[in-house]
Amino acid sequence: MATSNKNQIYGQIIINNNEPNFNGDEILYISIRDSLRHEIDCIELGSKVIHLSKGQSMPIKFQCLYDPTKACMKFEEIKTIPGGITLAATIERNETILYINNTNISLGENINIPLVKND
């Protein structure tokens, strides 16, 4: 579950229908993004990198700070637009994506970030 505090989000990563077997060399990347600009890259407002341990169990809890002043317009306005501020996560090993979120996840309260295996 993720809750939004002032410039900080708490949450957890879940992987449905799969209990991954981590080797200890995987990295979890989480980012909070201004996703409003469709034809150019998202603006990263904050990120977190977590090195996973061998046998890491699910869910993986996290907290991440973000800077709302980096958004392309007033933060209070952009977060009211569906898909304006989103969260993204991947788990990688040796720069290969193993798991990724495949849905848009809006900034808000009570949010898990579900990941799926990247085939």
Phi, psi and omega in degrees: 000137179243140175234146183263117172254177180300109177060023177213141177234143176243147178185196178211150177263133176233151174234111182281146174059024181197126173256099185294153177248096184278141180272341183104000178246018179267153180232130176264124176249128177235137177220148173251126191229146167277107186256013188288330183277104191286328188262358177227168184302151176296156174264123179279121180267338179185159180206163178217137176242128180234123176276123183275152181258161179300129180076013179313132180261162180259153354284163177255117181275148180211165167220146186215130175273152176216159181247102183294342181287348178281347182296156184287347176212183182304128186302317181298330177282313185293327182287348176274349180272123179306127181080006180290311176243123183231161175249144178224150178211146173219153168243125184235154171225124180052044178066015174253128181284121178267319182223146183209151172277136184246019176226155174285130180241115182279150175294132180176197181259156175057052182240129167261151174255105180276136176247152175237156178295135179267101183274000000 
